[in-house]
Amino acid sequence: MSCLGHSDRDVIQAIKTQVDQLAFAHTGFLSSQPAESLADRLIANAPEGIERVYFVSGGSEAVESALKLARQYMIETGQPQRTRFISRRQSYHGNTLGALGTGGNAWRRAPFDPVMVSASHISPCYEYRLRHEGESQEDYALRAANELEAELLRQGPENVIGFIAEPVVGATAGAVPAVPGYFKRIREICDQYGILLILDEVMCGMGRTGTLFACEQDGVAPDLITIAKGLGAGYQPIGAMLCSGAIYAAIEDGSGFFQHGHTYVGHPTACAAADAVVRKLTDGGMVARSAQMGETLMAALTDAFGQHPHIGDMRGRGLFRGLELVADRDTKAPFAPEKGIAAKLKKQAFANGLICYPMAGTIDGQQGDHVLLAPPFIITDDQIGELVDKLSKTFDAVL
């Protein structure tokens, strides 16, 4: 979220300047210069084929917008029977009912299952737990991706709107990247059966994993992308849904109206802040810094915890890193859930002066613990040393 740290003078000045000019204008009637500038900047740096932007106020709204636009696209292209989505277990796409329904976070979903339109779920691409001994990365990538085809055939591909996934899984599983080749095969399957590929980059996008859009590293271009968090760097609430020119053209040539909207869509002050943020991420070199410092962080974590008896896996990209905790490294057996390891780590880390993101339920929503690390892109070598030192003291105290 706070990828540029606190008190960035350029972002603060952009907000002040915009408030002096225009604080708010409803986009049902008007556009604004900051919204136009931000949209142009995002599209100039977006994956091939992504041509349009729809601004909202956060990640869950961005995912809701993507789901609704995907459904409307199917209606407008004469495929109204397509009503279903496919997602992955151990995913998280937001807290509103549509986003929660497509997500695979069992704990967050449970109370609301009766009132959600749920997606069906396939396995995550989770190399540490799911790649077989002796199986190559390439073979595992194909096996994991081909679960999508099997689920499509089970559902009837003519009934499915799209597949939604995080390029690097965030909160639910702890910075789990796909293995090479996985998303290329996913893209092929989506194209073969005419379904849309929706990539949720709310947490892993906007430079967090070392490229502005996380999917750049997987060599694929989706049909829709959702972003938020780092887009505003914490200075203003903002998110965005980006879509392909083909989807936009279908609506433009059809009803001419996206049947959706929120009051604060394209809020000028939020867009002014985000435009300053994205300028710093791209022209200002902060995305490149995320990649560079991410390698430094990973090297420090490996040096400190590479042989730790209770750290089973360290993973991630850029400044988005996860450490999976285990009771036994050899068997990968997790700690018993009743031990409450994640909660204890969170409390102890805070006492040690470190704010990190421990979570339980890593493996299946019940078992497993991990710690997610996502420091600001302005982190220094000395601060990485401080982070690792405080994390080490935390592990010593709890484990």
GUGUVEX-713801 format. One record per residue (C-alpha): residue number from 1; x, y, z negated. Coordinates in steps of 0.001 Angstrom, whole numbers, plus 500000, padded with zeros to 6 digits. Each point is the difference from the previous one (the first is absolute). Layout:
// residues N
+-----+--------+--------+--------+
: seq :      X :      Y :      Z :
+-----+--------+--------+--------+
: NUM :      X :      Y :      Z :
...
+-----+--------+--------+--------+
***
This chain:
// residues 399
+-----+--------+--------+--------+
: seq :      X :      Y :      Z :
+-----+--------+--------+--------+
:   1 : 500000 : 500000 : 500000 :
:   2 : 502462 : 502667 : 498816 :
:   3 : 502449 : 499229 : 502785 :
:   4 : 501533 : 503500 : 500004 :
:   5 : 500094 : 500340 : 496222 :
:   6 : 498357 : 502808 : 498059 :
:   7 : 500226 : 503757 : 500672 :
:   8 : 501071 : 499877 : 503646 :
:   9 : 500092 : 503702 : 500863 :
:  10 : 499157 : 499594 : 503693 :
:  11 : 496852 : 497980 : 499347 :
:  12 : 498874 : 502312 : 497197 :
:  13 : 500513 : 503031 : 502228 :
:  14 : 497980 : 498387 : 502815 :
:  15 : 497096 : 499524 : 497575 :
:  16 : 500198 : 503576 : 498704 :
:  17 : 500159 : 501470 : 503500 :
:  18 : 497015 : 497973 : 501157 :
:  19 : 497845 : 500902 : 496992 :
:  20 : 500687 : 503683 : 500719 :
:  21 : 498675 : 499493 : 503531 :
:  22 : 497220 : 497407 : 499741 :
:  23 : 499340 : 497573 : 497171 :
:  24 : 497227 : 497936 : 501599 :
:  25 : 497941 : 499755 : 503172 :
:  26 : 497562 : 497181 : 500753 :
:  27 : 501205 : 497996 : 502994 :
:  28 : 496446 : 499380 : 501131 :
:  29 : 500275 : 503529 : 501408 :
:  30 : 503668 : 501029 : 500012 :
:  31 : 503535 : 498735 : 500321 :
:  32 : 503092 : 501598 : 498476 :
:  33 : 503554 : 500663 : 501085 :
:  34 : 501528 : 497785 : 497256 :
:  35 : 497797 : 497040 : 500990 :
:  36 : 500889 : 500408 : 503680 :
:  37 : 503713 : 500356 : 499226 :
:  38 : 500052 : 496981 : 497692 :
:  39 : 498095 : 497856 : 502496 :
:  40 : 502420 : 500935 : 502778 :
:  41 : 502991 : 499226 : 497774 :
:  42 : 498634 : 496589 : 498997 :
:  43 : 499088 : 498994 : 503552 :
:  44 : 503408 : 501091 : 501295 :
:  45 : 501556 : 497472 : 497611 :
:  46 : 497310 : 497281 : 500125 :
:  47 : 500276 : 496538 : 501595 :
:  48 : 499277 : 499706 : 503710 :
:  49 : 496332 : 500378 : 500895 :
:  50 : 499004 : 501730 : 496762 :
:  51 : 498593 : 503345 : 501160 :
:  52 : 497407 : 501316 : 497552 :
:  53 : 499815 : 500876 : 496286 :
:  54 : 497086 : 500240 : 497564 :
:  55 : 500887 : 501656 : 496686 :
:  56 : 498442 : 499011 : 496670 :
:  57 : 500842 : 500472 : 496323 :
:  58 : 501695 : 496721 : 499093 :
:  59 : 500869 : 496430 : 500861 :
:  60 : 496675 : 498343 : 499255 :
:  61 : 498201 : 502569 : 502168 :
:  62 : 502517 : 499363 : 502780 :
:  63 : 499302 : 496258 : 499925 :
:  64 : 496214 : 500566 : 499884 :
:  65 : 500357 : 502250 : 503032 :
:  66 : 502002 : 497360 : 501874 :
:  67 : 497477 : 497266 : 499232 :
:  68 : 497080 : 502157 : 501121 :
:  69 : 501730 : 501193 : 503158 :
:  70 : 500948 : 496421 : 500875 :
:  71 : 496374 : 498920 : 499622 :
:  72 : 498711 : 502936 : 502024 :
:  73 : 502537 : 499247 : 502733 :
:  74 : 498535 : 496505 : 500345 :
:  75 : 496466 : 501390 : 500219 :
:  76 : 500970 : 502552 : 502625 :
:  77 : 501811 : 497409 : 502113 :
:  78 : 496978 : 497702 : 500075 :
:  79 : 501097 : 497553 : 497299 :
:  80 : 497551 : 500647 : 497146 :
:  81 : 500168 : 496351 : 498865 :
:  82 : 503508 : 500669 : 498637 :
:  83 : 499404 : 500662 : 496300 :
:  84 : 502800 : 498256 : 498097 :
:  85 : 503521 : 500835 : 498864 :
:  86 : 502895 : 497725 : 499128 :
:  87 : 502612 : 500975 : 497426 :
:  88 : 502611 : 498242 : 497858 :
:  89 : 500014 : 498690 : 496470 :
:  90 : 502112 : 502067 : 497591 :
:  91 : 499341 : 503204 : 501947 :
:  92 : 498591 : 503297 : 498810 :
:  93 : 498240 : 502533 : 502219 :
:  94 : 498288 : 502375 : 497599 :
:  95 : 497387 : 500323 : 497293 :
:  96 : 496869 : 501026 : 501900 :
:  97 : 497643 : 497145 : 500835 :
:  98 : 500981 : 499487 : 503635 :
:  99 : 503718 : 500224 : 499335 :
: 100 : 499708 : 497831 : 496886 :
: 101 : 497946 : 497453 : 501949 :
: 102 : 502654 : 499569 : 502650 :
: 103 : 502811 : 499835 : 497446 :
: 104 : 501205 : 496798 : 498421 :
: 105 : 500720 : 501165 : 496453 :
: 106 : 497868 : 497530 : 498058 :
: 107 : 500113 : 501847 : 496655 :
: 108 : 498882 : 503337 : 501456 :
: 109 : 497302 : 498373 : 502157 :
: 110 : 498387 : 497743 : 497408 :
: 111 : 497502 : 502392 : 498316 :
: 112 : 498747 : 501358 : 503323 :
: 113 : 499778 : 496854 : 502143 :
: 114 : 496195 : 499882 : 499880 :
: 115 : 499671 : 503450 : 501590 :
: 116 : 502826 : 499837 : 502560 :
: 117 : 500024 : 498935 : 503613 :
: 118 : 503067 : 497817 : 499701 :
: 119 : 502549 : 499050 : 502620 :
: 120 : 501386 : 496511 : 500364 :
: 121 : 503613 : 499550 : 498976 :
: 122 : 503028 : 498132 : 501292 :
: 123 : 503348 : 499452 : 498279 :
: 124 : 502419 : 502890 : 499594 :
: 125 : 503382 : 499935 : 501715 :
: 126 : 501823 : 499309 : 496734 :
: 127 : 503347 : 498397 : 500768 :
: 128 : 501174 : 499434 : 496429 :
: 129 : 496962 : 497910 : 499084 :
: 130 : 498650 : 498641 : 503290 :
: 131 : 502906 : 499259 : 502370 :
: 132 : 500749 : 496280 : 499821 :
: 133 : 503445 : 498683 : 499160 :
: 134 : 501835 : 499429 : 503270 :
: 135 : 497535 : 502118 : 501977 :
: 136 : 501590 : 502806 : 502032 :
: 137 : 498762 : 503580 : 499683 :
: 138 : 498818 : 499834 : 503610 :
: 139 : 497983 : 496827 : 499420 :
: 140 : 498539 : 501399 : 496798 :
: 141 : 499046 : 503257 : 501767 :
: 142 : 498058 : 498056 : 502615 :
: 143 : 498363 : 497670 : 497482 :
: 144 : 498882 : 502885 : 497798 :
: 145 : 498749 : 502124 : 502915 :
: 146 : 498177 : 497097 : 501613 :
: 147 : 497745 : 499816 : 496940 :
: 148 : 498312 : 503055 : 501523 :
: 149 : 499174 : 498076 : 503166 :
: 150 : 498662 : 497076 : 497974 :
: 151 : 497774 : 502327 : 497969 :
: 152 : 498808 : 501758 : 503151 :
: 153 : 498976 : 496674 : 501510 :
: 154 : 498257 : 499055 : 496758 :
: 155 : 498049 : 503272 : 499908 :
: 156 : 499422 : 500144 : 503749 :
: 157 : 502356 : 502606 : 501504 :
: 158 : 497076 : 501747 : 501674 :
: 159 : 498704 : 500899 : 496507 :
: 160 : 503175 : 501630 : 498653 :
: 161 : 500791 : 503724 : 500154 :
: 162 : 503583 : 500032 : 498811 :
: 163 : 502849 : 498871 : 497794 :
: 164 : 501313 : 502324 : 497274 :
: 165 : 503372 : 499604 : 498307 :
: 166 : 502744 : 501914 : 498211 :
: 167 : 503327 : 499841 : 501906 :
: 168 : 501715 : 499857 : 496597 :
: 169 : 497592 : 498845 : 497283 :
: 170 : 499950 : 502451 : 497115 :
: 171 : 498407 : 499879 : 496577 :
: 172 : 498489 : 496516 : 500044 :
: 173 : 503075 : 497982 : 500925 :
: 174 : 502938 : 502382 : 499543 :
: 175 : 501644 : 501339 : 503196 :
: 176 : 499668 : 496847 : 502103 :
: 177 : 501115 : 500597 : 503616 :
: 178 : 498957 : 497735 : 502852 :
: 179 : 502693 : 497748 : 501431 :
: 180 : 501281 : 500882 : 503498 :
: 181 : 497592 : 499030 : 502761 :
: 182 : 496895 : 499763 : 497814 :
: 183 : 498281 : 503196 : 501104 :
: 184 : 500956 : 499497 : 503656 :
: 185 : 498093 : 496710 : 499941 :
: 186 : 497120 : 501687 : 498121 :
: 187 : 499856 : 502656 : 502738 :
: 188 : 499855 : 497274 : 502686 :
: 189 : 497110 : 498256 : 498241 :
: 190 : 498066 : 503252 : 499603 :
: 191 : 500438 : 500768 : 503695 :
: 192 : 499040 : 496470 : 501058 :
: 193 : 496698 : 500078 : 498133 :
: 194 : 499170 : 503684 : 500424 :
: 195 : 500160 : 500944 : 496332 :
: 196 : 501536 : 503165 : 498586 :
: 197 : 503221 : 500078 : 497990 :
: 198 : 499684 : 502369 : 497029 :
: 199 : 503200 : 500647 : 498052 :
: 200 : 499658 : 501450 : 496521 :
: 201 : 503051 : 502151 : 499312 :
: 202 : 498506 : 501991 : 497138 :
: 203 : 502739 : 498820 : 497645 :
: 204 : 502788 : 498821 : 502316 :
: 205 : 499810 : 502740 : 502653 :
: 206 : 501286 : 503572 : 500298 :
: 207 : 503647 : 499069 : 499588 :
: 208 : 499650 : 497838 : 496919 :
: 209 : 501477 : 496940 : 501734 :
: 210 : 502654 : 501924 : 501954 :
: 211 : 498058 : 500907 : 503158 :
: 212 : 497173 : 502526 : 500228 :
: 213 : 497522 : 497249 : 500876 :
: 214 : 500786 : 496643 : 498405 :
: 215 : 498884 : 498035 : 503072 :
: 216 : 502864 : 501492 : 502031 :
: 217 : 502260 : 497384 : 498420 :
: 218 : 497706 : 497181 : 501140 :
: 219 : 499988 : 501174 : 503611 :
: 220 : 496212 : 500201 : 500307 :
: 221 : 497462 : 502708 : 500678 :
: 222 : 496602 : 499533 : 498318 :
: 223 : 496627 : 501301 : 501146 :
: 224 : 499395 : 501873 : 496760 :
: 225 : 502316 : 501100 : 497177 :
: 226 : 499135 : 501373 : 496569 :
: 227 : 502353 : 502282 : 498055 :
: 228 : 499804 : 502033 : 496770 :
: 229 : 502154 : 500179 : 496822 :
: 230 : 503328 : 501186 : 501466 :
: 231 : 498151 : 502034 : 502638 :
: 232 : 499278 : 502623 : 497350 :
: 233 : 502928 : 499083 : 497723 :
: 234 : 497685 : 500531 : 497036 :
: 235 : 499540 : 503724 : 500651 :
: 236 : 496468 : 499742 : 501416 :
: 237 : 497454 : 497174 : 500388 :
: 238 : 500148 : 498940 : 503654 :
: 239 : 499869 : 496896 : 502144 :
: 240 : 499533 : 499267 : 503676 :
: 241 : 498720 : 497385 : 502381 :
: 242 : 501750 : 499878 : 503370 :
: 243 : 498593 : 498188 : 503017 :
: 244 : 500910 : 499114 : 503548 :
: 245 : 499029 : 502090 : 502984 :
: 246 : 497930 : 497054 : 501235 :
: 247 : 497811 : 499984 : 496881 :
: 248 : 499555 : 503770 : 500164 :
: 249 : 499058 : 499825 : 503700 :
: 250 : 497343 : 497350 : 499327 :
: 251 : 498261 : 502302 : 497514 :
: 252 : 500513 : 503097 : 502156 :
: 253 : 498530 : 498303 : 503064 :
: 254 : 497229 : 498367 : 497973 :
: 255 : 498033 : 501715 : 497252 :
: 256 : 502606 : 502768 : 499751 :
: 257 : 499734 : 499995 : 496217 :
: 258 : 501826 : 498109 : 497243 :
: 259 : 497192 : 499235 : 497577 :
: 260 : 501956 : 500823 : 496878 :
: 261 : 501205 : 502947 : 497956 :
: 262 : 500947 : 501484 : 496636 :
: 263 : 499815 : 503597 : 498846 :
: 264 : 503743 : 500392 : 499587 :
: 265 : 501080 : 498355 : 503261 :
: 266 : 502947 : 501987 : 501362 :
: 267 : 500200 : 502315 : 497000 :
: 268 : 502282 : 502878 : 501124 :
: 269 : 501975 : 500301 : 496756 :
: 270 : 500597 : 496257 : 499835 :
: 271 : 501005 : 499931 : 503678 :
: 272 : 502396 : 502930 : 499498 :
: 273 : 501692 : 498133 : 497157 :
: 274 : 500181 : 496760 : 501994 :
: 275 : 501360 : 501789 : 503058 :
: 276 : 502850 : 501342 : 497880 :
: 277 : 500540 : 496514 : 498568 :
: 278 : 500103 : 498250 : 503378 :
: 279 : 502362 : 502682 : 501328 :
: 280 : 502395 : 499203 : 497140 :
: 281 : 499594 : 496267 : 500555 :
: 282 : 500841 : 500246 : 503706 :
: 283 : 501999 : 503126 : 500897 :
: 284 : 501259 : 500283 : 496424 :
: 285 : 501480 : 496501 : 500062 :
: 286 : 498238 : 498623 : 496932 :
: 287 : 498824 : 496837 : 501769 :
: 288 : 503595 : 499241 : 500944 :
: 289 : 500976 : 500676 : 496393 :
: 290 : 497378 : 497513 : 498826 :
: 291 : 501594 : 497336 : 502192 :
: 292 : 503517 : 500872 : 498824 :
: 293 : 499232 : 500239 : 496293 :
: 294 : 497840 : 496893 : 500267 :
: 295 : 503080 : 498013 : 500948 :
: 296 : 501896 : 501550 : 497095 :
: 297 : 497176 : 499095 : 497621 :
: 298 : 499813 : 496424 : 501279 :
: 299 : 503741 : 499556 : 499638 :
: 300 : 499829 : 501250 : 496407 :
: 301 : 497054 : 497720 : 499194 :
: 302 : 501782 : 497025 : 501550 :
: 303 : 503160 : 500740 : 498041 :
: 304 : 498066 : 500301 : 496732 :
: 305 : 497373 : 497286 : 500387 :
: 306 : 501156 : 497700 : 502808 :
: 307 : 500777 : 497245 : 497500 :
: 308 : 497443 : 500900 : 497351 :
: 309 : 498308 : 496814 : 498757 :
: 310 : 496537 : 501584 : 500154 :
: 311 : 500179 : 501954 : 503287 :
: 312 : 498876 : 497630 : 502730 :
: 313 : 499840 : 502350 : 502964 :
: 314 : 500977 : 503546 : 500928 :
: 315 : 498441 : 501390 : 503164 :
: 316 : 498717 : 503008 : 501865 :
: 317 : 501183 : 502674 : 502400 :
: 318 : 501289 : 503519 : 499523 :
: 319 : 499096 : 501474 : 496621 :
: 320 : 497218 : 497444 : 499539 :
: 321 : 501370 : 497053 : 498032 :
: 322 : 498476 : 497187 : 498001 :
: 323 : 501461 : 497561 : 497475 :
: 324 : 498047 : 496813 : 499319 :
: 325 : 500378 : 498583 : 496511 :
: 326 : 500102 : 496275 : 499301 :
: 327 : 500309 : 497755 : 496982 :
: 328 : 502309 : 497705 : 501979 :
: 329 : 502039 : 501019 : 503057 :
: 330 : 500514 : 496469 : 501291 :
: 331 : 496335 : 499016 : 500057 :
: 332 : 498656 : 503561 : 500521 :
: 333 : 497562 : 499288 : 497172 :
: 334 : 498331 : 503221 : 498822 :
: 335 : 499603 : 501090 : 496410 :
: 336 : 496724 : 498924 : 498403 :
: 337 : 497398 : 502757 : 500549 :
: 338 : 499197 : 500133 : 496283 :
: 339 : 503534 : 501272 : 499325 :
: 340 : 498969 : 503310 : 501602 :
: 341 : 503471 : 500602 : 501429 :
: 342 : 499023 : 502816 : 502386 :
: 343 : 498192 : 501984 : 497306 :
: 344 : 502921 : 499605 : 497606 :
: 345 : 502469 : 501122 : 502684 :
: 346 : 497942 : 503093 : 500775 :
: 347 : 499852 : 501027 : 496351 :
: 348 : 503688 : 499295 : 499348 :
: 349 : 501181 : 501742 : 503177 :
: 350 : 498056 : 503107 : 499049 :
: 351 : 501584 : 499933 : 496543 :
: 352 : 503394 : 499766 : 501716 :
: 353 : 499279 : 503058 : 502152 :
: 354 : 499148 : 498148 : 503215 :
: 355 : 496672 : 500189 : 501813 :
: 356 : 499605 : 496954 : 502243 :
: 357 : 497054 : 497892 : 501190 :
: 358 : 499849 : 496509 : 498441 :
: 359 : 497010 : 497858 : 501037 :
: 360 : 498671 : 496554 : 499177 :
: 361 : 498233 : 497529 : 502278 :
: 362 : 502705 : 500180 : 502676 :
: 363 : 499519 : 496469 : 501319 :
: 364 : 496251 : 499487 : 500049 :
: 365 : 498380 : 502730 : 497945 :
: 366 : 500569 : 498068 : 496779 :
: 367 : 503591 : 498768 : 499879 :
: 368 : 503257 : 501822 : 500544 :
: 369 : 501544 : 503347 : 499060 :
: 370 : 501986 : 502581 : 501924 :
: 371 : 501435 : 503483 : 499633 :
: 372 : 499561 : 502500 : 502836 :
: 373 : 502560 : 502797 : 500396 :
: 374 : 499286 : 503040 : 502185 :
: 375 : 502208 : 502933 : 498986 :
: 376 : 499942 : 503407 : 501744 :
: 377 : 502064 : 500320 : 503179 :
: 378 : 502124 : 502667 : 498294 :
: 379 : 501436 : 497447 : 497561 :
: 380 : 503793 : 500180 : 499545 :
: 381 : 502608 : 497307 : 499486 :
: 382 : 500242 : 500916 : 496321 :
: 383 : 496226 : 499761 : 499597 :
: 384 : 499999 : 496557 : 501617 :
: 385 : 502534 : 498990 : 497366 :
: 386 : 497721 : 501425 : 497309 :
: 387 : 496979 : 498154 : 501452 :
: 388 : 501785 : 496652 : 500071 :
: 389 : 501438 : 500508 : 496511 :
: 390 : 496590 : 500762 : 498496 :
: 391 : 498419 : 497102 : 501873 :
: 392 : 502725 : 497684 : 498700 :
: 393 : 499351 : 501100 : 496413 :
: 394 : 496288 : 499436 : 500576 :
: 395 : 500567 : 496459 : 501269 :
: 396 : 502311 : 499267 : 497077 :
: 397 : 497350 : 501113 : 497514 :
: 398 : 497034 : 498180 : 501569 :
: 399 : 501457 : 496882 : 501613 :
+-----+--------+--------+--------+
***
